[in-house]
Amino acid sequence: MLAAGTALAHHGWSEYDAAKPLNLSGTIVESGYTQPHGHVLLQSADKRWHVVLAPPSRMESRGLAKEALTSGAKVTVYGYPHRSKLDELRAERITIGEKTTELR
C-alpha cells in the first residue's frame, strides 16, 4: 500500500508538451537540490519560470553539483512546457557557463 501511494504522488511526464520545446535563458533566482527532482526558479527576460530538473543523484552522476545551481548564475535550459501550468518547464538539459548537462 505505501509503495502504491508513493507512486501515485509522483507526476507523469505526459503533463509536459514535447511537441513544443523551449530554449530559455536567464538567471537563477532560487534552486533546490531535493527529491524527487531538483528545481530552479529562472528569471528570463519576460517571465519567471519554475524549471523541473532531474533527481539529485542523476545530476550528481552527470557532473552537475549542487554548488553549480547558485542564485545569480546565468543558465540556459532546453525542455518542455507544462500543459496547464504556464510557468513550468521540464528541463532536458541545462547549460551553466560552458558546461551542458543532459538531465534525461
Secondary structure as GFF3:
##gff-version 3
##sequence-region A 1 104
A	DSSP	alpha_helix	2	9	.	.	.	ID=ss1
A	DSSP	three_ten_helix	13	15	.	.	.	ID=ss2
A	DSSP	beta_strand	22	32	.	.	.	ID=ss3
A	DSSP	beta_strand	39	43	.	.	.	ID=ss4
A	DSSP	beta_strand	48	52	.	.	.	ID=ss5
A	DSSP	alpha_helix	56	61	.	.	.	ID=ss6
A	DSSP	three_ten_helix	66	68	.	.	.	ID=ss7
A	DSSP	beta_strand	74	81	.	.	.	ID=ss8
A	DSSP	beta_strand	88	96	.	.	.	ID=ss9
A	DSSP	beta_strand	99	102	.	.	.	ID=ss10
###
